[in-house]
Amino acid sequence: MRARLLDQPIQRMENAMTDAELDTVYTRLCKTMTQVGEANAPMFLARFALLAIEKIGDADASLKLIEAAGEGASE
């Protein structure tokens, strides 16, 4: 079972990924971050975030995701 980042998960979209697909995508994200290197990881993540926000196409949903990602990030 994958770890939950939130007490209440964000509502999934109709075309949500399976757990296996999510694992594949997350693994690729981690491997790509390793390839770009620690110094370039923040820029890579910023670019990825902008591309994802554009693809999501919903400001409200994007803002909720940003808030959720920020919860507990400074602990």
Kinemage of the C-alpha trace (Angstrom):
@kinemage 1
@onewidth
@group {chain A} dominant
@subgroup {mainchain}
@vectorlist {calphas} color= white
{ca met a 1} P 0.000 0.000 0.000
{ca arg a 2} L 1.447 3.372 -0.960
{ca ala a 3} L 2.014 5.978 1.714
{ca arg a 4} L -0.492 8.803 1.973
{ca leu a 5} L 0.883 12.333 2.092
{ca leu a 6} L -2.398 13.683 3.401
{ca asp a 7} L -4.913 12.656 6.010
{ca gln a 8} L -7.607 13.048 3.376
{ca pro a 9} L -6.441 12.224 -0.148
{ca ile a 10} L -7.260 14.652 -2.933
{ca gln a 11} L -10.177 13.532 -5.068
{ca arg a 12} L -8.895 11.473 -7.973
{ca met a 13} L -9.899 12.232 -11.532
{ca glu a 14} L -11.971 9.825 -13.597
{ca asn a 15} L -8.932 8.722 -15.589
{ca ala a 16} L -6.800 8.207 -12.475
{ca met a 17} L -3.701 6.056 -12.675
{ca thr a 18} L -3.549 2.648 -11.089
{ca asp a 19} L -1.154 2.153 -8.174
{ca ala a 20} L 1.223 0.346 -10.540
{ca glu a 21} L 1.155 3.234 -13.031
{ca leu a 22} L 1.687 5.748 -10.227
{ca asp a 23} L 4.681 3.741 -9.022
{ca thr a 24} L 6.111 3.660 -12.562
{ca val a 25} L 5.715 7.417 -12.995
{ca tyr a 26} L 7.146 8.211 -9.550
{ca thr a 27} L 10.114 5.908 -10.183
{ca arg a 28} L 10.784 7.684 -13.497
{ca leu a 29} L 10.563 11.058 -11.730
{ca cys a 30} L 13.118 9.944 -9.132
{ca lys a 31} L 15.470 8.483 -11.751
{ca thr a 32} L 15.279 11.665 -13.827
{ca met a 33} L 16.066 13.768 -10.759
{ca thr a 34} L 19.110 11.571 -10.154
{ca gln a 35} L 20.181 12.016 -13.784
{ca val a 36} L 19.871 15.822 -13.723
{ca gly a 37} L 21.816 15.931 -10.470
{ca glu a 38} L 21.236 17.523 -7.090
{ca ala a 39} L 22.224 21.008 -8.273
{ca asn a 40} L 19.669 20.945 -11.116
{ca ala a 41} L 16.856 19.160 -9.234
{ca pro a 42} L 15.093 22.372 -8.062
{ca met a 43} L 14.960 23.730 -11.638
{ca phe a 44} L 13.770 20.357 -12.943
{ca leu a 45} L 11.008 20.210 -10.306
{ca ala a 46} L 9.954 23.803 -11.052
{ca arg a 47} L 9.725 23.021 -14.769
{ca phe a 48} L 7.847 19.796 -14.063
{ca ala a 49} L 5.424 21.680 -11.809
{ca leu a 50} L 4.723 24.298 -14.483
{ca leu a 51} L 4.154 21.629 -17.125
{ca ala a 52} L 1.857 19.698 -14.764
{ca ile a 53} L -0.115 22.833 -13.812
{ca glu a 54} L -0.612 23.635 -17.487
{ca lys a 55} L -1.744 20.056 -18.207
{ca ile a 56} L -4.127 20.043 -15.216
{ca gly a 57} L -5.712 23.183 -16.655
{ca asp a 58} L -7.646 23.981 -13.481
{ca ala a 59} L -6.405 26.809 -11.253
{ca asp a 60} L -8.491 25.732 -8.249
{ca ala a 61} L -7.260 22.134 -8.394
{ca ser a 62} L -3.677 23.301 -8.903
{ca leu a 63} L -3.850 25.631 -5.895
{ca lys a 64} L -5.222 22.806 -3.734
{ca leu a 65} L -2.381 20.542 -4.855
{ca ile a 66} L 0.197 23.230 -4.037
{ca glu a 67} L -1.314 23.676 -0.580
{ca ala a 68} L -1.386 19.917 0.021
{ca ala a 69} L 2.226 19.517 -1.107
{ca gly a 70} L 3.314 22.324 1.194
{ca glu a 71} L 1.704 20.810 4.290
{ca gly a 72} L 4.418 19.305 6.429
{ca ala a 73} L 7.155 20.177 3.953
{ca ser a 74} L 9.020 22.335 6.472
{ca glu a 75} L 8.934 19.808 9.316
